[in-house]
Amino acid sequence: MNVSYKWLSQYIDLSGYTGQELAEKMTRGGIEIDVVESRNKGVTGVVVGYVKSKEKHPDADKLNVCKVDVGTGEELQIVCGAKNVDAGQHVPVAVIGAVLPGDFKIKRAKLRGVESQGMICSAKELGLNDKLLPKEQQEGILVLPATLKIGTPITDVLGLDDEVLELDLTPNRSDCLSMLGVAYEIGALTGREVKLPDHTVNHAAVRADGLVKVSISAPEQCSHYSARYIKGVKIGPSPLWLQNRLIAAGVRPINNVVDVTNFVMLEYGQPLHAFDADRIPGGRIDVRLAKPGETLVTLDDQERKLEPHMLVITNGSEPIALAGVMGGASTEVSGETVNILLESAKFDGGTVRKTSRQLGLRSESSIRFEKEVDPARVIPALDRAASLIAELAEGLAAEGIVEASTGSVQPLKVEVSLDKINGYLGTELSKLEVQTIFGRLHFEYELADKGVFTVNVPTRRGDITRAVDLIEEVARLHGYDEIPTTLIHGDVVPGSLTKPQAIRRELRKRLSDAGLNEVVSYSFTGPAKTQLFPALAKDTKPVRLAMPMSEDRSVLRTTLIAQLLETAAYNRNRKNESAALFEIGSVFHTDEEQLTRLPHEKHRFAALLTGNRSEAQWNTKAAAVDFYDAKGILETVFSVLGLTSIVSYEAAQPEHFHPGRTAAVMIDTPKGREAIGYVGQLHPALQLELDLADTYVLEISLEPLYELATSDIEYKALPRYPAIQRDIAVVVDQEVAAAKLTGTAWSIAGELLESVRVFDVYTGEKLGAGKKSVAISLVYRHADRTLTDEEVTELHGKVVSQFEQSFAAELRK
């Protein structure tokens, strides 16, 4: 919406505010002003001149020598090449010393030997957008009305001494798509009164209801239709002041009648349309939905195929206009028009929007109807236009308005209490301050004893429907800068990360720093992929999509590993045989065959290693990844989350994992010990099927970790007393896990045991079939004193004894 400062000043006193200051105040009040643009692009010294005579240039066929009076008493000789220049015209003249846009200075000059004492200007040379001028003024020099006084500055004549404020309106503030709406907004911001335009209509002796008949056959799409009949109009150019207003708003003048409808639309925000009444048989108007197969030739001479959902204005049988979008060519106001039927109506915004978009006809009228016009302005806008047409086109309105309506619209009542206002804003506003704000908004209200305001919201403010909307009005008019700042508090600070979000972000950073590449894969996969790794999706069924893009993307994934394998295979097929990948994402589980509720969405972390950990160099050999690289990734994760002490690993043989190189990841929770995932090598058969080298994968659930994770760091003082180390090698059955041995040592030695470390595992014929030797280093230390050899020997003996009892262990000699 472009708003002329001078036009706006007709409705509200703007003294004391420049255009920039007004823009700043409106922007701070919630209506953003993109730019304030001066209509004067650098014109000085240009005045209205009168062409007294025109003669052909003696040495140039396309030039004319004109004698021009500019009101100084001296006749100027000006050489002009415009085709339309002629004697008897009033034209803009740039005299010697004048400046035109682009800092073009007018000097004395000779053109083909003839002296020229100035320049007769075109609209473009004055910095005007010639596309917004009437068609007859877009070529050649600008011809001005003969009523203008010679010598008048052109800036006054063309309204160039004006500024245009470009409003960047949000969809809810359609009330400011009118000059009066903007005036009300400024009145609320400044406390000044709004002056409404006069719309008194002088009537002819004949009554309108004898000339016009109106009916509504689509009441859901049109709630109010009104019309006036205006006789004896004389179609011609609009006066210059009206053209200037329209051009400033970005609307091209056409003729006095059409210009009035556009002027009033910009003034009131109520679109109007003028029909040639003599082309409507019997003055019959019916508003209905289009019939299948109907067509309409619109004002742009295009034949439009109408759909049954489109609202049309008809003459009782045929469409003559697209309601709220564009009129029809058959009833267009032309130079021969004598009688006018003037329309003002309330059309459904959704209907107009759908029609406008489908036909590609978006106009100033449709924009306003789409956002819903003020039903209370339908009649005032009609009267205002009738009054102006009578003044500018010499028409006379028939007495009365012919209208059809489905019912009146009453102002909405919204309640809000003073306590609620102050509670939301953190202010201590008094009743008087809130009353003053509602008064400046022109909101009528009733105030109850307990500080409850019952506000009658005017229909022009359709964006206010709830108490919070009124609170917003109070906030912006009180001033956002005046609202006290308070410290945000609560379990989660708005704008900060939740604990799960922070954990996922930190894991991504640490894993990327460790050299892994993050993968973001589809949540959709194929049915065959959901059959892989069933241990990670126990007792669940895949969730099928209603409209899949392909069979390969027809179900929601149940594991992340399947997609990582797909990525690894894709890379291997392109000669990238080493990969270190991870993904943090969601899997989807349900226990239903026919989905009746949303599936469970669970966060998982998965990783894949294949190929070499490091490539061959001149001094080192290539090193292939192994199980402990994958396990090391998990240990990094648990170290970041502070969970190392409650995590352990147990041998496992889940399907599609290697039966001898896989472990279940166990974690101690308040409910007991539970498996949260698996780490291990891919089953050889699956590796062969995918044509992969030895590949190690892992996947764990993140939900249990969210609750248990801690960022607290426990600090311990450096030990002051010496430690005593004992190494032991025991022969046990190969089925006995080393973790069971170290766990037993911890349980027996208790607080005196500082660390346990397996430093060697040996198998061979000397030990016997099915046996292995496990060498363990144990470090003992007391925090407050030095341990004696006797204490350590006794405690160490208990550990060895327990090994012998629990695992039939034998000390290796």
LUMVEX-556466 format. One line per 4 residues: number of its first residue (from 1); for each residue y, z, x of C-alpha. Coordinates in steps of 0.001 Angstrom, whole numbers, plus 500000, padded with zeros to 6 digits. Each point is the difference from the previous one (the first is absolute). Layout:
NUM	Y Z X ~ ...
This chain:
1	500000 500000 500000 ~ 503361 498886 501452 ~ 502926 502131 498830 ~ 503601 498870 500365
5	502307 502877 500983 ~ 502942 498579 498011 ~ 497857 499331 496934 ~ 498523 503490 500166
9	503484 501519 500170 ~ 500607 498770 496425 ~ 497500 502557 498724 ~ 500699 502973 502253
13	502824 501153 502240 ~ 499006 499260 503614 ~ 503287 501057 501590 ~ 499468 501941 503201
17	496753 498193 500834 ~ 499607 496872 502107 ~ 496954 497825 499500 ~ 498289 501568 503021
21	500779 503549 498858 ~ 498677 499207 496537 ~ 496837 498551 501504 ~ 499491 503127 502111
25	500412 502263 496983 ~ 497605 497965 497861 ~ 497404 499840 502759 ~ 500125 503772 500439
29	499622 500292 496217 ~ 496782 497997 499962 ~ 501195 496416 499360 ~ 499657 498201 503312
33	502672 497457 500915 ~ 498644 497418 502440 ~ 503315 498465 500966 ~ 503665 499898 499012
37	501233 496440 500429 ~ 503591 498813 499822 ~ 500468 496866 497900 ~ 502728 498889 502402
41	498260 498357 502972 ~ 503208 499880 502043 ~ 502470 498081 497848 ~ 503726 500608 500575
45	503060 497881 499266 ~ 498393 497889 497242 ~ 502027 499601 496794 ~ 499987 498045 496739
49	501680 496646 500478 ~ 500952 497122 497700 ~ 499246 496404 500986 ~ 503144 498086 499049
53	498862 496611 501245 ~ 497127 498202 501733 ~ 500159 496810 502044 ~ 497490 498144 502112
57	500132 500621 503744 ~ 501469 496897 501709 ~ 497283 499863 502691 ~ 496941 501621 498341
61	498284 498922 496798 ~ 498362 503388 499360 ~ 503121 502124 500540 ~ 502848 500792 497637
65	503513 501250 500740 ~ 501016 502670 497480 ~ 503338 501632 499284 ~ 499309 503631 499117
69	502239 502754 498623 ~ 498900 503512 501110 ~ 502928 501881 498463 ~ 502096 500303 503164
73	502585 497404 498946 ~ 498766 497646 502697 ~ 497715 497077 499194 ~ 497007 499789 502376
77	498381 496789 501125 ~ 496208 500481 500233 ~ 497361 497420 500923 ~ 496868 500518 497907
81	496667 498152 500005 ~ 498506 501445 496798 ~ 499039 497403 497390 ~ 501060 502153 497062
85	503535 500858 501129 ~ 502656 498693 497635 ~ 503600 500459 498977 ~ 500646 502700 497419
89	497293 502347 501277 ~ 500286 503676 500925 ~ 498045 500523 503220 ~ 499518 502612 502756
93	502218 499127 502961 ~ 499664 501459 503497 ~ 503499 499813 501468 ~ 500890 499930 503684
97	498842 503326 501551 ~ 497329 500622 497372 ~ 496517 501101 501091 ~ 496721 498874 498407
101	496501 501482 500401 ~ 498648 499668 503516 ~ 503458 500809 501427 ~ 501105 496407 499342
105	503788 499922 500384 ~ 502134 497365 498262 ~ 502470 498244 502302 ~ 502277 496982 499796
109	497968 496865 500577 ~ 500156 496217 499862 ~ 497246 498093 498286 ~ 499996 496299 500880
113	503670 500247 500886 ~ 501096 501853 496832 ~ 501172 503595 500280 ~ 498097 502610 497908
117	501681 503328 499261 ~ 497005 501925 498678 ~ 496657 499561 498324 ~ 498812 499665 496403
121	496803 502072 499862 ~ 496603 499694 498406 ~ 498048 503018 498744 ~ 497705 499942 503020
125	502976 499964 502378 ~ 501220 503178 498278 ~ 496664 501723 500667 ~ 498755 499740 496414
129	496365 499309 499205 ~ 500415 496581 498396 ~ 496559 500321 498344 ~ 501513 502684 497750
133	502871 497786 498900 ~ 499965 497807 496892 ~ 498398 496662 500823 ~ 503269 498093 499680
137	501553 502191 502757 ~ 497208 499710 502545 ~ 501248 496693 501439 ~ 503331 499367 501681
141	503057 502256 499851 ~ 500165 502966 497644 ~ 502112 499105 496952 ~ 501662 503056 498452
145	501204 500606 496421 ~ 503439 498527 499276 ~ 501234 503333 498624 ~ 500122 501606 503445
149	503344 500756 501602 ~ 500773 497950 503095 ~ 500049 502080 503195 ~ 497579 502687 498715
153	497690 501216 502815 ~ 496571 498459 499528 ~ 498345 503369 500697 ~ 501514 501284 496750
157	499117 496871 498054 ~ 496322 499855 501038 ~ 499436 503737 500118 ~ 499437 499995 503756
161	501839 503317 500324 ~ 496801 501672 498856 ~ 496856 501600 501391 ~ 496454 499606 498713
165	497547 502901 500148 ~ 496363 498894 500183 ~ 497836 502594 498255 ~ 496386 500384 501112
169	498622 501482 496793 ~ 496628 501671 499611 ~ 498023 498884 496900 ~ 500798 503212 498089
173	503780 499530 500176 ~ 500327 496884 497844 ~ 502981 501677 498290 ~ 502049 498908 503028
177	499277 496318 499330 ~ 503334 499986 498167 ~ 503617 500702 500835 ~ 500149 502756 497384
181	496852 501569 501396 ~ 501538 500064 503476 ~ 503217 501403 498520 ~ 498046 502840 498361
185	498307 500685 503337 ~ 503312 500160 501866 ~ 501460 502116 497201 ~ 497154 502486 500467
189	500558 500060 503775 ~ 503788 500348 499851 ~ 500555 501789 496700 ~ 502213 497202 498676
193	499892 498579 496482 ~ 498549 496610 499096 ~ 502179 497565 498015 ~ 497927 497852 497644
197	501181 496433 499253 ~ 501456 499086 496632 ~ 497598 498059 497765 ~ 501993 499696 496806
201	499043 496822 498118 ~ 502355 498111 497663 ~ 497971 498508 497164 ~ 500257 496799 497988
205	499908 500113 496214 ~ 496410 498718 499887 ~ 497083 502404 500353 ~ 497382 499563 502731
209	497030 500821 497773 ~ 500735 496836 498007 ~ 499694 497902 503160 ~ 497222 501730 501965
213	496573 501387 499052 ~ 498084 502177 502489 ~ 496405 501245 499904 ~ 497593 501562 502525
217	496341 498946 499774 ~ 499033 501763 503255 ~ 501316 503565 499584 ~ 498077 501366 502985
221	501688 497499 502307 ~ 503482 500100 498416 ~ 501355 503226 498530 ~ 503542 498775 499217
225	501573 496573 499547 ~ 503635 499521 499045 ~ 502197 496921 499665 ~ 503616 499008 499354
229	501264 496673 498723 ~ 503170 498747 501707 ~ 501861 496988 498566 ~ 502324 497444 501500
233	499519 500617 503720 ~ 501559 497666 502559 ~ 497762 499575 503023 ~ 501842 499777 503306
237	500394 501621 503424 ~ 500321 503765 500178 ~ 503261 501543 501181 ~ 500187 500609 503726
241	499705 503801 499700 ~ 496664 499648 498209 ~ 498701 497474 502519 ~ 501008 502326 502841
245	498089 502893 498418 ~ 496835 497920 499639 ~ 500209 498492 503495 ~ 500437 503465 501514
249	496790 501041 498215 ~ 498148 496922 501242 ~ 499994 498098 496674 ~ 501215 496393 499694
253	502547 499333 497232 ~ 498995 497304 497470 ~ 502333 500053 496983 ~ 501963 502592 498070
257	497240 500886 497497 ~ 497125 500218 502473 ~ 502226 501821 502482 ~ 500844 502632 497391
261	496286 500678 499370 ~ 499427 500403 503746 ~ 503111 502155 500376 ~ 498910 502359 497231
265	496457 500126 501413 ~ 501433 501168 503334 ~ 502396 502361 498247 ~ 497586 501664 497560
269	496617 499170 501522 ~ 499063 498343 496677 ~ 498991 496321 500306 ~ 501352 497692 497300
273	499327 496401 499029 ~ 502164 497487 498162 ~ 498413 497286 497825 ~ 501720 496945 498589
277	499853 501154 496380 ~ 500212 496473 498605 ~ 496660 499189 501674 ~ 498212 502830 498151
281	499152 498815 496478 ~ 501215 502534 497441 ~ 500804 502512 502735 ~ 496375 501186 499803
285	498835 502257 502863 ~ 496497 501441 500291 ~ 498685 501910 503011 ~ 496264 499537 500463
289	497245 499421 502542 ~ 499334 496428 501044 ~ 497185 498067 498404 ~ 497242 498326 502043
293	501058 496553 501184 ~ 503736 500484 499379 ~ 502481 498731 502565 ~ 503709 500502 500644
297	502496 498019 502063 ~ 502146 502675 501683 ~ 503605 499725 501189 ~ 498832 498672 503378
301	498506 496970 498161 ~ 496445 501078 500835 ~ 497305 499915 497331 ~ 498234 503350 499917
305	496513 500488 498623 ~ 500043 503225 498005 ~ 497254 502623 499834 ~ 499244 502239 496977
309	501289 503108 501815 ~ 503489 498480 500506 ~ 502825 501105 497713 ~ 502161 497180 498637
313	503088 499598 497824 ~ 499377 497385 497317 ~ 502017 498211 497336 ~ 497327 500981 497515
317	497562 497343 501156 ~ 500602 498927 503635 ~ 500815 502024 503138 ~ 503616 499698 501117
321	500002 502613 502789 ~ 497729 502134 502181 ~ 500988 503529 499009 ~ 501784 501756 502858
325	499226 497254 502513 ~ 501752 496679 499255 ~ 501422 498066 497103 ~ 498796 496639 498746
329	501697 496685 500662 ~ 499990 499074 496295 ~ 502579 502706 499127 ~ 501993 500000 503244
333	503739 500606 499770 ~ 501746 496780 501081 ~ 503470 498492 499960 ~ 499458 498904 496389
337	499024 503459 498737 ~ 502227 501332 497217 ~ 498064 502897 498479 ~ 498009 502611 501886
341	497191 502362 499119 ~ 500254 502876 502449 ~ 496819 502014 500699 ~ 499623 503601 501222
345	496551 501608 499876 ~ 497584 502586 501380 ~ 496865 498262 501278 ~ 496949 501744 501453
349	500284 500128 503773 ~ 496300 499417 500676 ~ 499920 496874 497838 ~ 503067 498521 501691
353	498641 500843 503465 ~ 496655 498304 499340 ~ 501653 496871 498616 ~ 502555 499839 502808
357	497386 500290 502738 ~ 497552 497582 498443 ~ 502629 497290 499598 ~ 501823 500759 503245
361	503278 500555 498116 ~ 501640 503108 501397 ~ 503618 500374 498892 ~ 502700 502655 499807
365	499088 500317 496324 ~ 496252 500447 500539 ~ 500577 502528 502789 ~ 501899 502252 497610
369	497562 499609 497112 ~ 497057 500702 502336 ~ 501482 503385 500850 ~ 500803 500733 496325
373	503584 499701 498756 ~ 501913 502768 498242 ~ 499331 499642 496241 ~ 503322 501681 499268
377	501921 497109 501620 ~ 498517 497140 497991 ~ 502801 500031 497369 ~ 502969 501026 502243
381	499153 497191 502434 ~ 499782 497524 497117 ~ 503407 501082 498694 ~ 501548 499881 503474
385	498781 496431 500517 ~ 501227 498927 496549 ~ 503400 501491 500784 ~ 500266 498147 503329
389	498818 496687 498527 ~ 502683 500313 497340 ~ 502561 500613 502749 ~ 498886 497361 502510
393	498410 497296 497816 ~ 502138 500406 496865 ~ 496922 500764 497907 ~ 500045 502161 496885
397	497050 502270 499218 ~ 498543 500058 496505 ~ 500113 503445 498441 ~ 497041 502235 500655
401	496963 500058 502280 ~ 496654 498616 498862 ~ 497192 502062 501474 ~ 496377 501072 499680
405	498646 503213 501448 ~ 496750 501962 500135 ~ 501785 503360 500111 ~ 502721 501851 501857
409	499550 501524 503447 ~ 501038 503643 500299 ~ 501075 501664 503253 ~ 497152 501819 501711
413	500213 503803 500105 ~ 498949 501599 503296 ~ 499937 503735 500692 ~ 500588 501612 503374
417	500831 503583 500895 ~ 502525 501209 502534 ~ 497255 501981 501761 ~ 497883 496877 500339
421	502929 498020 501427 ~ 500735 502658 502600 ~ 496306 500540 500688 ~ 499412 496333 500775
425	503165 499537 502061 ~ 500144 503369 501737 ~ 503556 500451 498771 ~ 501927 502649 498075
429	501935 497764 497619 ~ 501729 501673 497071 ~ 499878 498860 496383 ~ 503571 498754 500297
433	499170 497824 503006 ~ 497037 498393 498219 ~ 502067 499543 496833 ~ 502692 498257 502056
437	497435 497625 501506 ~ 498568 499095 496574 ~ 503555 499469 498760 ~ 500782 497608 502836
441	496814 498079 499138 ~ 501118 499760 496355 ~ 496792 501792 498968 ~ 500358 501985 496791
445	498094 503292 500051 ~ 499340 503280 498271 ~ 499720 503234 501965 ~ 497700 502802 498852
449	500462 503684 500846 ~ 497362 500014 502733 ~ 501666 497197 501956 ~ 497926 497183 498505
453	501818 496673 499704 ~ 498915 497565 497283 ~ 501474 496707 501173 ~ 500465 496927 497791
457	499414 497249 502551 ~ 502075 496891 499153 ~ 497934 496872 499440 ~ 501696 498279 502952
461	498094 502380 502311 ~ 496437 499027 499214 ~ 498860 501377 503366 ~ 500463 503619 498844
465	496980 501178 498021 ~ 498979 503348 501543 ~ 501531 503228 501199 ~ 499570 498965 503649
469	502139 496925 499327 ~ 502844 502249 498852 ~ 499489 502192 503067 ~ 500339 496902 502166
473	503297 499169 498292 ~ 501278 503513 500681 ~ 498893 499756 503636 ~ 501722 496705 500774
477	503260 500883 498220 ~ 500110 503471 501486 ~ 499488 498228 503316 ~ 496843 499738 502071
481	501989 501343 502954 ~ 500796 503136 497986 ~ 496354 500910 499394 ~ 499086 502815 502414
485	497295 499391 502563 ~ 496951 502257 499926 ~ 497108 500328 502398 ~ 496866 498246 498794
489	497093 502370 499723 ~ 496434 499975 498754 ~ 496449 499453 501204 ~ 500709 496337 500679
493	503507 498923 500970 ~ 500955 496803 498103 ~ 499798 497054 502336 ~ 497656 501723 502446
497	496320 499270 500543 ~ 497283 501922 498229 ~ 497355 501581 502186 ~ 497454 497174 499410
501	502665 497384 500747 ~ 501034 501784 503193 ~ 496355 500261 501107 ~ 499336 496295 499405
505	503183 499020 501854 ~ 499147 502211 502984 ~ 496432 498677 500171 ~ 501227 496412 499992
509	502372 500777 502870 ~ 497434 501842 502106 ~ 497243 497430 499489 ~ 502357 497106 500768
513	501139 501810 503140 ~ 496327 500373 500955 ~ 499613 496211 500022 ~ 498479 499355 496571
517	501324 497261 497733 ~ 500701 500863 496374 ~ 498524 497771 497309 ~ 501380 499703 496464
521	497334 498264 497944 ~ 499510 499037 496363 ~ 499015 502707 497540 ~ 497963 497232 498332
525	496615 498951 501358 ~ 496781 498281 498959 ~ 497075 501679 498174 ~ 497724 499672 503051
529	502417 501995 502169 ~ 499862 502957 497608 ~ 496247 500293 500682 ~ 500630 500814 503655
533	500001 503612 501268 ~ 498907 501668 496728 ~ 500191 503426 501645 ~ 503799 499660 499965
537	500050 499274 496249 ~ 497301 502260 498548 ~ 499144 499595 496310 ~ 502904 497641 499370
541	500269 496544 498520 ~ 502395 497216 501026 ~ 503029 499392 497794 ~ 500274 496364 498890
545	503368 498297 499514 ~ 500820 498521 496601 ~ 501531 496812 501469 ~ 498866 499603 503653
549	501508 497300 502200 ~ 496505 499129 501281 ~ 496469 501414 500092 ~ 500618 501186 503580
553	502867 502161 498655 ~ 498522 501052 496667 ~ 499398 503758 500479 ~ 501866 502956 501480
557	498712 501119 503381 ~ 497849 503099 500344 ~ 500234 500318 503811 ~ 502428 498929 502704
561	497355 499100 502586 ~ 498993 496819 498171 ~ 503495 498541 500431 ~ 500144 501069 503669
565	496717 498166 500612 ~ 501459 496918 498318 ~ 503035 500196 502286 ~ 497844 500500 503114
569	497809 496998 499098 ~ 503112 497883 499385 ~ 501314 500896 503483 ~ 496641 499444 501722
573	499759 496531 498450 ~ 503310 499244 501721 ~ 498837 501214 503429 ~ 501616 503432 499715
577	496817 501976 500628 ~ 501513 503420 500705 ~ 501702 501864 497206 ~ 501247 503540 499358
581	501062 500200 496367 ~ 500880 502695 497489 ~ 501143 500166 496394 ~ 501378 502788 497836
585	499714 498997 496376 ~ 498487 500616 496596 ~ 496524 499460 498617 ~ 499150 500034 496304
589	497036 501734 498388 ~ 498769 500364 496436 ~ 496785 501207 498381 ~ 500376 497781 496904
593	498329 496678 499268 ~ 502748 499071 497514 ~ 503305 501363 501281 ~ 501721 502216 497406
597	502188 501994 502377 ~ 501756 499338 503256 ~ 497750 500021 503092 ~ 500349 502705 502636
601	502277 498823 502794 ~ 499120 501729 503283 ~ 501749 499843 503358 ~ 497780 499120 502937
605	500318 499450 503740 ~ 497729 497473 501701 ~ 499754 498501 503482 ~ 497956 497333 501774
609	499307 499408 503695 ~ 498175 496983 501400 ~ 499819 498131 503294 ~ 501446 501552 503138
613	502043 503141 500459 ~ 501529 498387 503085 ~ 499662 496498 501430 ~ 498693 499156 503441
617	502517 500207 502854 ~ 499709 499126 503674 ~ 499050 503583 500788 ~ 498227 501127 496804
621	497333 498703 497680 ~ 500443 499521 496258 ~ 499171 503161 498017 ~ 498499 499626 496535
625	500959 502399 497219 ~ 497432 502589 498957 ~ 499409 502749 497464 ~ 502182 502474 501850
629	503026 497700 499826 ~ 499696 500061 496199 ~ 499431 503751 500001 ~ 503036 500362 502271
633	502165 498333 497354 ~ 498919 502649 497502 ~ 500657 502786 502494 ~ 503512 498606 500490
637	500554 500081 496239 ~ 498707 503558 499638 ~ 502061 501121 502993 ~ 503171 498593 498388
641	499165 501837 496757 ~ 499091 503276 501745 ~ 496428 499943 498623 ~ 497894 499719 503161
645	498512 503484 499621 ~ 498589 499397 496498 ~ 498475 496539 500591 ~ 496468 499326 501172
649	497527 497113 500081 ~ 496431 499713 498775 ~ 497504 497216 500607 ~ 499642 497771 496945
653	498351 496744 498919 ~ 502118 498498 497203 ~ 499238 496452 498905 ~ 501568 497168 502033
657	500646 502379 502948 ~ 497848 500116 503152 ~ 497279 502598 499266 ~ 500205 501610 503440
661	503710 499703 500840 ~ 501742 501368 496924 ~ 501427 503400 499109 ~ 501310 501560 496828
665	503465 501497 500409 ~ 499904 503575 498681 ~ 502929 502276 499252 ~ 500195 503651 498984
669	501944 500425 496752 ~ 500656 503070 497824 ~ 497178 498741 497742 ~ 497545 499635 502862
673	498940 497393 502505 ~ 500173 496400 498820 ~ 499655 496468 501381 ~ 503212 497986 499872
677	498697 496774 501552 ~ 497928 498350 502722 ~ 500426 498654 503520 ~ 497500 497820 501752
681	498790 496597 501077 ~ 499508 497196 497526 ~ 496393 499319 499113 ~ 498586 497297 502338
685	498925 497838 497037 ~ 503536 500034 498540 ~ 501496 499310 503453 ~ 497725 496971 500320
689	500919 498790 496502 ~ 503715 500204 500794 ~ 499491 498590 503514 ~ 501687 503008 501598
693	499371 501726 503316 ~ 499255 503728 499990 ~ 502460 501349 497452 ~ 500921 503604 499243
697	501612 501046 496735 ~ 501180 503162 498315 ~ 501425 500929 496630 ~ 501108 503392 498725
701	501670 501330 496877 ~ 503572 501218 500475 ~ 500336 502142 496844 ~ 498272 503105 501495
705	502115 499676 503138 ~ 503289 500002 498073 ~ 499449 503590 498925 ~ 498469 501303 503233
709	502298 498298 502492 ~ 502510 502179 501757 ~ 502805 499303 502422 ~ 500133 503612 501199
713	499438 500385 503730 ~ 498234 503122 501276 ~ 501259 501083 503389 ~ 497825 502082 502341
717	501096 501819 503103 ~ 498657 498714 503280 ~ 496877 501983 501003 ~ 500733 502882 502401
721	496383 500831 500837 ~ 497406 497843 501731 ~ 497244 498099 498213 ~ 496295 499946 500842
725	498076 496746 499626 ~ 496267 499704 499368 ~ 498135 496689 499877 ~ 496669 499647 498290
729	497535 497127 499527 ~ 497416 500302 497245 ~ 497150 497709 499010 ~ 499729 499464 496245
733	498507 497504 497580 ~ 501974 496754 499787 ~ 500691 500672 496293 ~ 502071 503092 500863
737	503688 499080 499940 ~ 502182 501229 502834 ~ 502505 501160 497385 ~ 497437 502521 498716
741	499653 501439 503496 ~ 503752 500352 500488 ~ 500371 501459 496498 ~ 497382 502614 500735
745	501772 500928 503238 ~ 503271 500538 498109 ~ 498316 502160 497358 ~ 498299 502252 502595
749	502729 500358 502629 ~ 502858 500430 497499 ~ 503524 500674 501270 ~ 498994 500302 503647
753	498953 496348 500134 ~ 503050 497888 500875 ~ 498394 496536 500047 ~ 496660 498203 499749
757	499487 496506 501402 ~ 496980 497721 500195 ~ 500237 498285 503392 ~ 496588 498318 500314
761	497096 498729 497881 ~ 496854 498801 501808 ~ 496727 498483 498773 ~ 497064 498905 502143
765	496274 500059 500575 ~ 500215 503251 501935 ~ 501170 501856 496900 ~ 497199 498711 497796
769	499920 497842 496917 ~ 502568 500793 497312 ~ 501968 502371 502235 ~ 503519 499991 501416
773	502049 502174 502309 ~ 503428 501158 498860 ~ 502330 501522 502613 ~ 502730 502257 498637
777	502933 501682 501719 ~ 501188 503288 498461 ~ 503260 501729 500997 ~ 500431 503718 499228
781	503316 501880 500087 ~ 501559 503146 498511 ~ 503672 499920 499053 ~ 500797 503575 501045
785	497753 500768 502987 ~ 497728 498566 502652 ~ 496396 499502 498941 ~ 497269 501397 502217
789	496977 498019 501167 ~ 497742 502390 498108 ~ 501813 499321 496678 ~ 499877 496254 500429
793	496366 500023 501161 ~ 498982 502046 496966 ~ 501945 497787 497551 ~ 498765 496809 501652
797	496451 501279 499771 ~ 500417 500456 496230 ~ 501113 496373 499683 ~ 496966 498766 501968
801	497693 502233 497982 ~ 501361 498598 496738 ~ 499452 496456 501300 ~ 496388 500868 500702
805	499469 501580 496572 ~ 501816 497406 497897 ~ 499130 496762 501813 ~ 496952 500870 502126
809	502222 499228 502965 ~ 498778 500343 503568 ~ 502232 500601 502972 ~ 499874 497019 502255
813	499127 500868 503576
